[in-house]
């Protein structure tokens, strides 16, 4: 099923008056294409495979059906959302809580690695309705028997393609083994490679498919490629920042060491830059994101894994310090800017050895 539905009203859905009122209060006047295509199916209890880009409104698309079947008076875990990263899990939790305000006393807990497990265990002991977490930490709690999924009604696999890329396939399978067979399973993925198809066939029942033809609008993104030698690469980032002077920039590196090296170079040039990668603990990651969000840091230097799921408002520029070998990842990076009608810059630095990758990117999406 392919859909480009736009502007359909939430009022057409079989939702409670309280939920309809809350959606209006949140400013959700009309459904996004993924919501319009999927919600009639999921609210009817169908399993769903949905392919949609980041920022398409998919969190609301899976939150409404899981709340639709949730019994707030029953203090047991009735919904589980698995995410690839801590950052995405935090964003999903925040959005679920906003939408769940229409219901009485719905408790949502986040279970992710990088945070002490004891406070999570203590919170679980007091009960919860919805769990949002990363596969490894959720599996850890299941092994400790601090988490019980016997009452689960809805399982959501968010950004399933990225979870597979990060090596979570076995963890997901073990988590699913703890879930009741009679449940609703909702799978959301930006791409639909063979691994995601296998995951869907293994864990879903007669799943409906929704694949949106529309992609992130790149017409507002001014994209430029610059050829550099390896010794020039990091210095070139500072030159771009000095020339174009974006207020906020997300710079992507392929390795954690490249992140560290670039931050050192930028800081030596008087630019306030911070790094974000998998070696940082949760507290440090949170502090970095807060400083970037409030403007006290103008450049965030990150790996793709660390930046996955981040939704940064009014991001003026993206810099690909290294050219990624994956054209889908390149598109995802560039699509962080030019959102919500705002224009943005996307700069890519390529050595002579990387020019072949640039050619493949041009063939996939065209050069701006």
BALUMDO-114973 format. One record per residue (C-alpha): residue number from 1; residue in one letter; x, y, z. Coordinates in steps of 0.001 Angstrom, whole numbers, plus 500000, padded with zeros to 6 digits. Example, Ala and Ser with C-alpha at 12.3 -4.5 7.8 and 13.67 -1.06 7.14 Angstrom:
2
PT   pos   code     east    north       up
PT     1      a   512300   495500   507800
PT     2      s   513670   498940   507140
This chain:
368
PT   pos   code     east    north       up
PT     1      x   500000   500000   500000
PT     2      x   501392   503405   499037
PT     3      x   499862   506603   500345
PT     4      x   500422   510314   500034
PT     5      x   497403   511302   502132
PT     6      x   497749   514732   503641
PT     7      x   495518   516842   505839
PT     8      x   493043   514162   506986
PT     9      x   491560   514994   510380
PT    10      x   492130   512999   513571
PT    11      x   488392   513528   514188
PT    12      x   487675   510746   511685
PT    13      x   489417   508206   513940
PT    14      x   487664   506156   516663
PT    15      x   489418   507956   519539
PT    16      x   487968   509081   522868
PT    17      x   486744   512656   523288
PT    18      x   489541   513251   525780
PT    19      x   492152   512079   523278
PT    20      x   490662   514191   520488
PT    21      x   490743   517235   522778
PT    22      x   494345   516546   523788
PT    23      x   495463   516211   520162
PT    24      x   493890   519574   519419
PT    25      x   495581   521103   522461
PT    26      x   498927   519746   521211
PT    27      x   498342   521424   517855
PT    28      x   497798   518200   515899
PT    29      x   495062   519491   513624
PT    30      x   495677   517146   510686
PT    31      x   497355   513783   510234
PT    32      x   500701   513398   508488
PT    33      x   500797   510928   505571
PT    34      x   502129   508059   507705
PT    35      x   499464   508671   510339
PT    36      x   496648   508855   507808
PT    37      x   497799   505651   506102
PT    38      x   498496   503570   509204
PT    39      x   496108   504599   511985
PT    40      x   492888   503155   510495
PT    41      x   494710   499795   510291
PT    42      x   496433   499825   513670
PT    43      x   493417   501112   515591
PT    44      x   491578   498096   514139
PT    45      x   494213   495856   515746
PT    46      x   496263   494956   512658
PT    47      x   499997   494282   512729
PT    48      x   501820   496893   510663
PT    49      x   505038   497330   508682
PT    50      x   505522   501035   508011
PT    51      x   508310   502564   505962
PT    52      x   508606   506281   506624
PT    53      x   511356   508848   507003
PT    54      x   512514   510312   510318
PT    55      x   510373   513283   511333
PT    56      x   507239   511983   509585
PT    57      x   505077   511740   512709
PT    58      x   505595   508017   513269
PT    59      x   505768   508311   517077
PT    60      x   502167   509504   517216
PT    61      x   501320   506849   514613
PT    62      x   502268   504061   517020
PT    63      x   501376   505856   520282
PT    64      x   497671   506231   519503
PT    65      x   497037   502498   518885
PT    66      x   498971   501377   521968
PT    67      x   497031   503855   524135
PT    68      x   493770   502815   522442
PT    69      x   494014   499309   523934
PT    70      x   495719   500268   527198
PT    71      x   493821   499865   530483
PT    72      x   495244   502466   532881
PT    73      x   493532   500756   535826
PT    74      x   495602   497638   535200
PT    75      x   499062   498389   536567
PT    76      x   501112   496109   534323
PT    77      x   503342   496607   531285
PT    78      x   500962   496613   528324
PT    79      x   503177   498208   525654
PT    80      x   506885   498007   524812
PT    81      x   508706   500275   522355
PT    82      x   512219   499188   521333
PT    83      x   514542   501923   519988
PT    84      x   518136   501783   518696
PT    85      x   519553   504587   520873
PT    86      x   519099   506284   524220
PT    87      x   518472   509635   522542
PT    88      x   515622   508308   520419
PT    89      x   514146   506464   523408
PT    90      x   514114   509699   525411
PT    91      x   512378   511565   522586
PT    92      x   509809   508797   522143
PT    93      x   509097   508737   525887
PT    94      x   508531   512502   525933
PT    95      x   506114   512307   523012
PT    96      x   504181   509348   524449
PT    97      x   503737   511224   527740
PT    98      x   502399   514261   525864
PT    99      x   499863   512196   523943
PT   100      x   498988   510101   527021
PT   101      x   497884   513165   529001
PT   102      x   494365   512412   527786
PT   103      x   494372   509258   529923
PT   104      x   494506   509078   533713
PT   105      x   497808   508190   535372
PT   106      x   499562   506413   532503
PT   107      x   503098   505612   533662
PT   108      x   505859   505508   531040
PT   109      x   509388   504328   531920
PT   110      x   512601   504526   529887
PT   111      x   515036   501607   530144
PT   112      x   518348   502298   528400
PT   113      x   521973   501413   528882
PT   114      x   524405   504078   530026
PT   115      x   522300   504767   533110
PT   116      x   522476   502934   536470
PT   117      x   520239   499891   536491
PT   118      x   519214   500067   540158
PT   119      x   516954   503163   539877
PT   120      x   515294   501546   536869
PT   121      x   514705   498349   538841
PT   122      x   513197   500339   541713
PT   123      x   510884   502202   539330
PT   124      x   509776   498925   537747
PT   125      x   508981   497572   541213
PT   126      x   506358   500330   541513
PT   127      x   504783   499293   538214
PT   128      x   504443   500831   534734
PT   129      x   502079   500744   531766
PT   130      x   504505   501518   528901
PT   131      x   508212   500747   528557
PT   132      x   510470   502512   526047
PT   133      x   514006   501177   525837
PT   134      x   516994   499830   523983
PT   135      x   517051   496071   523320
PT   136      x   520113   495303   525462
PT   137      x   518870   497004   528623
PT   138      x   515322   495647   528235
PT   139      x   516788   492148   527866
PT   140      x   518922   492754   530969
PT   141      x   515821   493540   533032
PT   142      x   514018   490500   531649
PT   143      x   516971   488342   532707
PT   144      x   516882   489845   536205
PT   145      x   513085   489314   536295
PT   146      x   512618   492979   537192
PT   147      x   510518   493299   534007
PT   148      x   507537   491111   533169
PT   149      x   505817   491222   529778
PT   150      x   503023   488707   530389
PT   151      x   500381   491448   530054
PT   152      x   501892   492977   526904
PT   153      x   499399   493920   524194
PT   154      x   501510   496049   521825
PT   155      x   505130   495654   520725
PT   156      x   506714   498467   518684
PT   157      x   510014   498135   516820
PT   158      x   511043   501723   516062
PT   159      x   513754   502388   513461
PT   160      x   514086   498653   512938
PT   161      x   516672   499085   510167
PT   162      x   519024   500961   512482
PT   163      x   518596   498409   515279
PT   164      x   519692   495692   512855
PT   165      x   522622   497834   511648
PT   166      x   523740   498139   515283
PT   167      x   523695   494373   515787
PT   168      x   520547   494063   517897
PT   169      x   518915   491226   515909
PT   170      x   519602   488534   518546
PT   171      x   518604   490817   521432
PT   172      x   515317   491656   519687
PT   173      x   514614   487955   519153
PT   174      x   515213   487221   522842
PT   175      x   512968   490098   523928
PT   176      x   510194   488908   521599
PT   177      x   510483   485422   523128
PT   178      x   509289   486971   526431
PT   179      x   506238   488557   524778
PT   180      x   502803   486916   524518
PT   181      x   502091   485433   521097
PT   182      x   498721   487148   521038
PT   183      x   499807   490761   520664
PT   184      x   499880   493576   518140
PT   185      x   503308   494227   516573
PT   186      x   504116   497516   514850
PT   187      x   507381   497875   512904
PT   188      x   508609   501258   511701
PT   189      x   511669   501629   509489
PT   190      x   513156   504378   507304
PT   191      x   514409   501757   504831
PT   192      x   513276   498213   504104
PT   193      x   516339   496015   503492
PT   194      x   516242   492216   503498
PT   195      x   517049   492055   507223
PT   196      x   513952   494058   508144
PT   197      x   511815   491869   505884
PT   198      x   513117   488752   507660
PT   199      x   512433   490357   511043
PT   200      x   508867   491139   510020
PT   201      x   508145   487647   508683
PT   202      x   509540   486093   511872
PT   203      x   507648   488122   514454
PT   204      x   504459   489421   512814
PT   205      x   501083   487982   511894
PT   206      x   499414   488904   508588
PT   207      x   501039   492340   508756
PT   208      x   499664   495201   506685
PT   209      x   502243   497293   504789
PT   210      x   502368   501056   504449
PT   211      x   505199   502500   502375
PT   212      x   505237   506211   501709
PT   213      x   506571   507404   498385
PT   214      x   507330   510893   499681
PT   215      x   510778   511693   501038
PT   216      x   512334   514574   502910
PT   217      x   512004   517760   500823
PT   218      x   515564   518678   499867
PT   219      x   514602   521696   497747
PT   220      x   515442   524038   500627
PT   221      x   518824   522397   501250
PT   222      x   521767   523980   499457
PT   223      x   524258   521150   499066
PT   224      x   527914   521638   498173
PT   225      x   530856   519258   497821
PT   226      x   534468   520325   498370
PT   227      x   537535   518330   497393
PT   228      x   540166   518275   500145
PT   229      x   543395   516458   500863
PT   230      x   543533   514422   504051
PT   231      x   545761   516951   505923
PT   232      x   543330   519769   504967
PT   233      x   540115   518016   506030
PT   234      x   539704   519153   509645
PT   235      x   541003   522680   508984
PT   236      x   538480   522982   506117
PT   237      x   535615   522596   508590
PT   238      x   536753   525730   510413
PT   239      x   537040   527618   507109
PT   240      x   533458   526691   506175
PT   241      x   532151   527781   509568
PT   242      x   534043   531060   509353
PT   243      x   532784   531799   505829
PT   244      x   529100   530804   506132
PT   245      x   528712   531486   509881
PT   246      x   525770   529126   510621
PT   247      x   524307   529580   514106
PT   248      x   524080   525804   514612
PT   249      x   525962   523027   512849
PT   250      x   525931   519234   513079
PT   251      x   529220   517788   511797
PT   252      x   529296   514061   511009
PT   253      x   532438   511951   511316
PT   254      x   532759   508253   510486
PT   255      x   534793   507460   513624
PT   256      x   534914   508458   517282
PT   257      x   538590   509408   516963
PT   258      x   537794   511765   514097
PT   259      x   535180   513412   516351
PT   260      x   537770   513978   519070
PT   261      x   540348   515320   516619
PT   262      x   537902   517741   514989
PT   263      x   536664   519117   518310
PT   264      x   540273   519774   519345
PT   265      x   540969   521627   516066
PT   266      x   537786   523735   516295
PT   267      x   538316   524618   519937
PT   268      x   541865   525739   519099
PT   269      x   540288   528083   516528
PT   270      x   538000   529574   519191
PT   271      x   534865   527734   518031
PT   272      x   532641   526248   520748
PT   273      x   532365   522609   519668
PT   274      x   531406   519448   521553
PT   275      x   531602   515765   520646
PT   276      x   528847   513151   520771
PT   277      x   529712   509467   520366
PT   278      x   529294   506080   521997
PT   279      x   532176   506472   524457
PT   280      x   530353   509193   526422
PT   281      x   528286   508152   529424
PT   282      x   524640   509173   529644
PT   283      x   525225   512174   531898
PT   284      x   527846   513630   529554
PT   285      x   525675   512997   526505
PT   286      x   522734   514762   528143
PT   287      x   524878   517765   529041
PT   288      x   526220   518006   525496
PT   289      x   522703   517949   524009
PT   290      x   521433   520564   526469
PT   291      x   524318   522918   525631
PT   292      x   523733   522457   521894
PT   293      x   519977   522979   522244
PT   294      x   520337   526190   524259
PT   295      x   522920   527644   521884
PT   296      x   525886   527706   524239
PT   297      x   527616   525311   521826
PT   298      x   527409   526109   518102
PT   299      x   528909   522915   516637
PT   300      x   528014   519341   517553
PT   301      x   530500   516799   516196
PT   302      x   528946   513331   516125
PT   303      x   529077   509816   514768
PT   304      x   526015   508484   512947
PT   305      x   525120   506050   515748
PT   306      x   525237   508766   518424
PT   307      x   523194   511194   516339
PT   308      x   520550   508671   515299
PT   309      x   517118   509816   516442
PT   310      x   518145   513354   517361
PT   311      x   515557   515876   516197
PT   312      x   517291   519263   516278
PT   313      x   515074   522249   515565
PT   314      x   516271   524966   513164
PT   315      x   519578   523322   512370
PT   316      x   521264   525672   509889
PT   317      x   524013   523439   508544
PT   318      x   525233   519860   508254
PT   319      x   528868   519090   507453
PT   320      x   529934   515657   506263
PT   321      x   533527   515699   507498
PT   322      x   533937   512236   505980
PT   323      x   531911   510868   503082
PT   324      x   529883   507900   504287
PT   325      x   529991   504792   502058
PT   326      x   526207   504416   502521
PT   327      x   524061   506707   500338
PT   328      x   521048   506185   502622
PT   329      x   523103   507418   505586
PT   330      x   524202   510449   503560
PT   331      x   520575   511281   502790
PT   332      x   519683   510881   506464
PT   333      x   522530   513206   507498
PT   334      x   521642   515913   504990
PT   335      x   517954   515669   505884
PT   336      x   518653   516959   509416
PT   337      x   518636   520497   508014
PT   338      x   516026   522148   505782
PT   339      x   513099   521051   507977
PT   340      x   509724   522653   508640
PT   341      x   510060   525095   505748
PT   342      x   513466   526385   506886
PT   343      x   516424   526488   504488
PT   344      x   519755   524899   505318
PT   345      x   523273   524136   504123
PT   346      x   524820   520703   503591
PT   347      x   528583   520678   503039
PT   348      x   530539   517523   502205
PT   349      x   534321   517221   502273
PT   350      x   535750   514575   499957
PT   351      x   539276   513428   499260
PT   352      x   540251   512141   495830
PT   353      x   539762   508590   497135
PT   354      x   536181   509447   498163
PT   355      x   535131   510941   494847
PT   356      x   533670   507597   493768
PT   357      x   531260   507767   496712
PT   358      x   530315   511324   495732
PT   359      x   529441   510065   492260
PT   360      x   527130   507419   493685
PT   361      x   525446   510034   495889
PT   362      x   524915   512283   492859
PT   363      x   523302   509411   490961
PT   364      x   521006   508641   493898
PT   365      x   519763   512139   494675
PT   366      x   521325   514692   492349
PT   367      x   523733   517450   493308
PT   368      x   522187   520725   494557
